[in-house]
Amino acid sequence: MGKRTGRPPIHGEAKKSHTVRTTDAAWDGLKEMADRAGLTLSEYLEALGKTGLLILLTATS
């Protein structure tokens, strides 16, 4: 059985798994900000790490 390749990286490099330690309140806040921006938490943290900017959007309903 060969090595699985998966999707090609869209960010120019393969992602790796990392561990982050936060309080539950901080984790929930990050997930909420990512959701408001229409991103997964992984995508949100990727954007924050690359740009240094928090993406803050509010739902318009």
C-alpha positions, -999 to +999 in steps of 0.1 A: +000+000+000+015+034-011+017+067+008-015+088+007-009+122-008-042+140-002-049+174-016-021+197-027-014+225-002-032+258-010-009+278+011+024+269-006+034+245+020+019+215+038+002+221+071+013+203+103-005+196+135+003+218+165-009+220+200-022+252+216-031+256+253-058+281+261-086+285+286-120+273+274-132+309+272-103+319+249-108+288+227-146+295+224-138+331+216-114+321+188-139+297+174-166+324+175-144+349+157-135+324+130-172+315+126-181+352+122-154+355+095-168+325+077-136+305+083-127+274+101-105+279+132-076+265+112-081+289+084-085+318+108-053+310+127-035+306+094-046+341+083-037+356+116-002+340+116+005+351+081-009+387+082-008+396+119-044+409+115-075+396+132-104+392+108-134+407+124-168+404+107-203+405+120-231+385+107-257+404+087-291+388+092 
